[in-house]
Amino acid sequence: MNCRPSTFKPDATFPAWIYDGSPIADPLFHGDRAVRFLRALKHPKSRAPKRAFQLDDWQERIVRRIYGPRHDDGTRVVKTVFLLLPRGNRKTSLAAALALLHTIGPEKLPGGEVISAASDQKQARIGFDEAANIIRCDSRFGRKLKIVDHRNRISYPAEGTFYEAISSDAGTQHGRTPVFILADELHAWKKRDLWDVLRSGLPKTKGALVVIATTAGRGQDNVAHELYDYARKVARGDIEDPAFLPILFEAPRDCDWRDEAIWRYVNPGLAHGYPDIDGLRQLAREAENRPGDRESFRQLHLNIWLDHSTDPFVDMAVYDLGHTPADLDTLKGKPCWLAVDLSSTTDLTAIVAAWRDDDGGYIVKPWFFCPGDSLRRRAEVDGVPYPRWRDEGHITATPGSVVDYDYVEQTIRDLCAEFDVQEIAFDPHLARQTMTRLLADGLPAVEMRQGWVTMAPAIKELERAIIAGKFKHGGHPVLRWNFSNIAVETDKAGNKTFHKGKSTDRIDGAQAAAMAVGRAFVGDSNVSQYNAPESSGLFIFH
């Protein structure tokens, strides 16, 4: 693909220890015996003599790093492994072999439960088949092991150990006491319930091990990103946690995705013939002119953790520059513009306040509301932690099964009493009664319809502010999630509007932020944004 000299430099989180030949402590030879066990296995697809399991140098270093280092009492130092590896680098084979190491190998414990957990039954079956096929092609195991296909289970009756593949969509798994957990493709888990249940069983068994083997995912509001973020902090040295081993093969977000030097950096298997380099080149050629394919290539083959939207409004790394929190007390007395996205009674409702700062930018503060009775179910559907956001004060859960509009209206009135509110912008579609009551009490409610004419100029100003680093949002997690969900529609004149990438995505806060910024821009400059000289066509605010 890219024949230019590469200017790429490895990230600080790169696991250089895999390649630098540095010694790995193994005082009790547990790392060595694990390697010998894996090398003695067979694999049905292996091209090695006698179909020997292919354990390449980089994989061997990982195995030794997990099992070698020990505390003074002989217990393993590493308790959790976070392996971030692009597609096609045989993480399924390695993970299955590690599971067997704890089921029938030297790491087994009498009566031990070895659990491989995936997002759904199909993915769980892939991991199970890999382990079962390793066993089936090795006559040494014979009648010692029992494979129960319909239960995704392999048992070793002589020791009372078993391996079982389960999925996060298979209901409750309480009562587990695992000695080994493989969390397969954690980025695809829609709910965190299974993760929490399995983790809660770990303290029951001394020396339990968790291996998270996953490709990069999308979005930040999921358990996979929580662990990924923690892994990066450990890898950088921001957090000292010897029990947590981060192994992160990922390309920088701003890298040249066509640079084959980067491909080799993040795909350790390429040096050994997998994944197929010609196949990657073909995918890259197709991605040149197809943005959706390009994002998939960056996520799946370069392991870049992406935002929710495949057609993002702005780079979320740029958005995050405005995370510094604002002191609301200092904003009292300054002109303030409110915008309200009053959604359906079962959806997310948002109020966003915007103030101009002294640097030509904006300070915004959101308030979110949703029905309290359906909070947990909504968390499962949307795949975000609504209960945690409620507990942390980022969302107000109004009593009942629908959003309490009276509660939202009272919040608006309270904000008008506290701040110097110039306007309260509403999409009139669901807000007629609320607007009528506010206007009757002398509050400055205005209509701001959601079409191209009114929203495109507001979105243009919002985009300008974010790119210029002049959009201060305080790092509010719900607002960030909304922005990461935005998909953009652009007309021939370059005007943009927002829409949701998929039905479960929420952009209410982002829409309200655009409205508030748009009205603040017009109100502060006293120049109509809709008839600005650089605007094409006639814009009328109505």
N, C-alpha and C positions, 0 to 999 in steps of 0.2 A: 504493500500500500504506500506508505510514506517513505521515500528514499532519502529525504533530507537528513543531515546529521542530527541526532537526537540531543536535545538540551535537557532531557529529563533527569531529575535528581530524586532519589528515593525519599519517601516521607519518613518522618521521625518514628512513626509507628511500625515501620517495616521490620519483620522478624529477621534481622541480619544474622542472628545466632544460628540460623538454619544453614547458612553458607560459609561462615567465617572460620569453621574448624575449631572453634573454642571448646574447651573441655566441658562436658556435662557430667555433673556429679552422679555417681552411681555406687555408693558405698556398699550396698547390700546386693548389687547385681540384679535388681528387679528390672531395670531398663534393659539389660542384656538378655535376660530370660524372656521378656516380652517380645523382643526382636526375634529371638530364635523361634519362639512359638509361631509368630506370624509368618516367618520365612518357611516354616515346615508345612503350612497350609497349602492347599491347592485351590485353583480358581478355574472354572469351566472355560473362561475366555482367555486364559493366559497362553501366551506364545512361548513361554519359557519351557525348558526341558521338563518333562513329566508334569506339565501344567502347574509349575510351582507358582505360588502367590508372588506377584511382583511388588516388592517393597523397595521403592527407589530411595536414593540417598536423602532427599528432602523429607520423605515420609519417615524414614528411620530416625532422623534427628528429632522429629516431633514425638515419636514414640518414646525415645530415650529421655526426652525432656519432661514428658508426663510422668513416667514411672521410675526414673532414676533417683532424683533428689529426695532425700529423706530427712525427717527430724531425728533428733538424738534418740527418741524412743522407737525409731524404726518405722513410724507411720509416714505415709506419702505426703510430701509438701503440697502438691497440686491437688486441688479439690474440684475445680471448675476449669474447663477448657473452652475458649471461644474461638472456633476455627472458621474464619471468613474466607471462603475459597470460591473462585468463579466456577461456572458450570463447565463440566467436561474434564475436571481435574481429579476424578475418581475418588471424591470424598465419600460416596456411598460405599464403595468397596472397602476403603480404610475404616470407615465407621462400623461396617458389619464385622470386620475382622476384630476390631477392638471389643465389640459386643461379645464375640465368641471367646475372646481372651478372658472375659469375666464369667462366661457360662461354662466352658469346658477347659479353659487354659489355666495357667498358674496363678492368675488373679482371682479365680473363683473362690467363693466363700460357701460353706455348707448352707443349703437352703436359700441361697441368694436369688433375688429377683433382678433380672436384667431387662430393662424396659427400653424399647425404641419407640419414640413418640413422634407422630407426624401430624400435619394439618388435617388430613382426611384419610379415609380408608385406602384410597388408591395409592397415595404417597407412602403410607405405612406398609402396604403390600410390596412396594418396590424394595424397601429395606429388608423386609422379611425374606423375599425371594433371593436376594443377594446372599444373605447368611445361609439359607437353606441349601442353595446351590453349591456353596463352598463345602458344606458337609456332605452333600450327595456325591460329589466327585472324589471323595476321599474314603477309600475302603477301610481305613483304620478305625473309623468311627462305628461302622457297622451297626450292630444292635445296641450299642451303648447309648445312643441318642434316639429320641422319639420325636418325629416331626408331625405336627398336627396342622395340616394346611388350613382347614376351615377356621381354626382359631388363631392363625398366625403365631404359632407357638412351637418352640423347640425345648424339650426337657432332657435333663440328664439325671435319670432316676437314682443312680448310685450315689450322687452327691446331693440330690434334692434341689438342684438349681434349675432354673428355666429362663429362657429368653422369650419375650413376647412383644410383638409389634402392635401398638395401639394408636388411636387417632383422637384428635381434640374434638371431633364431632361424634364421638361414640358414647357420650354421657359421662356420668360420674366415675371417678377412679379412686375414691377415698379408700383408705385402708392399705394402700401400697407401702411396702418397706423396701425400696430398691437399693441395691448395692451399686448399680450402674444405670445411668440414664443417658440415652442418646436423644437429644432434641434435634430432630431432622428438619431442615429448612424452616427454622423458627420464624423467619420473616413472613411466611405464608399463614401463620396461625392467626385466625380472626379474633380469637378470644384468649385470655390469659388464664382462664380457670384451670385448665389441665396443668399448665406450668406451675401454678401456685400449689396445687394439690400434690404433684410429684415432689416438688421442692420441700414441702412440709414433711414428707416421709423420710428425708435424708438423715436427719439427726438420730433416727432409730438404729442406724447401722454405722459402726465405726469404719472409717476408710471409704465411704461411698464416694463415687466419682460421677460428675456430670460433664458430658461432652456436647457442646452446641456446635453443630456442623451446618452451616448455612451459606447461601449466596446473599448478596446485598439485597435489601428490600426497598420499600418506598414509605415515606412519611415518618414522623417522629413519635406518633401517639400510639405506640404498641410496645409489647414487652421485648421484642427483638431489638428495637432501637434503644431501649433503656440499657440493655446488656451491651449492645454495640458501643454506645456512648461511654459506658463504664470501661469497656475493654480498651478503648482509645486512651482514656485517661491513665489506665494502668500502663499501657504501652509507652506513653509519653513520659511516665514518671511522675505525673501529677498526683497519683494515688499509689501508695505502697501497699500491695496486697500479694504476697508470695503464693497464696493459695489459688489465685486467679491467673491463668495462663492465656494471654491474648496472642493469637496467631492471625494477623490481619494482612491478607494479600489484597490490597485495594489501590486503585489509581487515584491521584488527586482529582478533585472535581473540575479544576480548570485545565486539565492536561489536554494535549492533542490526542484525541481518541483514535486517530489513524496511525499513530506512531507505533511501529511494531516493537520497538524497544520497550515500550510500556506494556504491550501484550505479554512479552516474555517475563517482565518483572512481576506481573500479577498472576500469571499462569505458570506455576512451577513445573507443571507436567509437560509443557511445550518442549523442554530440553530432553524429554524422554519419548516424544512422539504423540502426546495427547494434551489437549484436544488437537484435532487435525488443523494444521496451520492454513492449508488451502481452504478449508471450510470457513475459518475465521475471515480470511481475505474476501471470500465471496459474500459473507454477511456484511462486511464493512463496505464493499462496493454497493450493495443494495441499500445500505443505510445512508450513503452519500446524499441522496435526494429524497429520502423518506424520513422525516423527523421522528415519527413514532418508532421506526426500526432503529434509528440512531440511539434513542433513549434506552431501548431494550438492550442494545449492544453494550452501552455504557454500564447498565445495571448488571446484566448477566455475565458478561465476558470481561469487563474491567472492574467489576465489583464496586461501582460507585453508588453509594446510598442516595437515592433520588427522592424528590418531593412527590406528593400524591399525584399531581397533575402531570399528564404527558405533554401538555402544551402550556407550560407555566407562564403566568403573567410577568413575574420577575424572578431572577435568581434568588432563591431563599437565603443563600449565604450573604447576599447584599442586603436583603430585608433584615437579616439578623443583626446588622450593624447598628440598628436603632433600638437595641435592647435595653439601654440605660433607663431605669425607672424615673419618672417625673414626680416631683413633690406637688401634689394637688393644692396644698395650702398656698403655694406661691402663685397659683393661677387664679385665685379668687380676685375678682375685680377686673380681670382681663376679658376682652370679648371672647365669647364661646359660641360655637355652633354645634347643635345636636342633630343627629340623624337617626332615624328609627326604621329598622327592618322588622315590621310587625308581621311575622309569618303566620301560617295556619296554626290553629290552637294546639296541635300536636307536634309542632316543629320547633326549631331553635329560633328564638327572637333576640334581636340585638339592638342596643342603644350605643352609639359611639359619639363621644364629645371630641371636638377638635379646637385647638388654640393655635394661633400663629406665634412663632417664636421670634427672637431678635435676629435670627440668621436667615430669614426668608423660608423657613421650614415649618413643620407642624408637629405639635404634641397631641397625641390621641389617647383616649382612655375608653375602653369598652365595658359594657355591662351585658351579660348574657342571661337568658331565662329559658327554662324548659320544664315540662311537666314532671313533678316529683315521683308520681306513682309508677312511671314507666322508665325510670332512669337506668336500671340495670338492663332491661331488655333493649333499650336504645343503645346502650354501650356495646351490646353484642351485635346489633345490626350495623352500627356505624363503625365499630372497631376502634373506639377511643374511650378513654377512662372517665366517663361522665361522673361516676361516684367520687373518684379522687378529686376531680376538678371542683365538684360541689364542696367537698371537705376542705379544700384549700382556698375556697372563696372565689374561684374563677367563674362559677356559674351559680345562679340562684335557682333552686328547684322549687317552683311554686306548688302548693298543695293541690292534689287531685291529678286527674289523667289528662288535663289540657292546660295550656299556659293561661294563667290568670291575667287577663288584659288589665283589670283594675290595678293589680300589683305593678304592672309595667307602667301604667299611667301615673300612679303615685310616685314611682321612681323618677319619672320625667318632671313631675311637679317639684320634687325634692331637689333635683339638680337645678331647676330654674331658680329656686330659692337660694341655693348655695353659690351659684355662678352667674356671671353676667351673660345670660343666654340671648343671643341676637336672633336666632331662628331655630325652629325645630322642623327639620325636613322629613316628610313622610312620603312613601309610596301610597297614594290614596286608596289603592285597591282594597285593603283590609282595614283601613284606618279612618273611615268616614266618621264614625261615632266618636272615636277618641279625639280626632281633630276638632269636631264640633264643640265638644265640652271644653277643650283647652282654649279655643278661640273665644268661647263665651266668657271665660275667666280672664281674658286679656293676654293670654300667652301666645307667643309668635309662631304658631304652627303654619307651615307652608307645604304645598304639594310639590313633589319632585318625582315626576313620572319616570319609569324605568326604561324608556326607549332610547334609541341612538341619540336623538337630539339633545336630551338633557344629560345622559350618563357619559357619552363619549368625551366631552370636555372635562368632566370631573375625573374620569379615569386617566386622561392624559396628564392632568396636574398631579394626581396621585403617583403615577409612574415616574414623573419627573422628580418628585420629592424623594421617592425611595432610591432611585438610581443615584441621586446626588447626595445620599446619606443624610437627608433632612426630613426623615419621617421617624419620629421617636414614639415607639409603641410600648416600651417597657417590658418587652419579652412576654407579653400575655400569651399563654399557651393555646387558648381557644382561638384567639384572633389569628395566631400564627397558623394553626391548623386550617382555618378558613381560607387564608391567603394561599396556602399550599395546595388547596383543592381547586383553585380557579383554573378554568379552561377559558381561553380567549378566542373570541370571534372578531375578525378584522375585515372591514369593508374595503372597497377599492380605493377610497380616499385615505386609508390608514386609520380610520376611527375604530375604536375597540369597545367591545362590551364583554361582560362577564357571563359565564354560564358554568354549571356544574359538570365535572368530568364524568360522573356517574351518579345514579339516583341516591346513593347513600352519602355522597359528599355534601358538605354544608359550606356555603360561602356567605351566609347572612352577615357576619361581622365585617367581612371584606367589602360587601356591597354598601353597608352603612358607613364604613370608613371612607369609601369613595364619595358618597353623598356629602358627608360632613366636610371633607377636605375641599370638595368642589364649592360648597356654599361659603366656606371660610375664605377661599381664594377670591370669590366674587365680592363678598362682603368687606374684606379687608382692603382690596385694591380699588373698590368703587368703579371698576371697569368690567363691563359684561364679558364674561368668559365666552359667552355664546356668540358674540359678535366681534371677538378679538381679530385684529388684522391677519394673524397667521391661520385663523380658522377658515376652512373651506365651507361654503354654503351659508345659509341663514340659520342661526340657532336662536330659538325662542324658549325662554323658561316659562313653563305654564303648568 
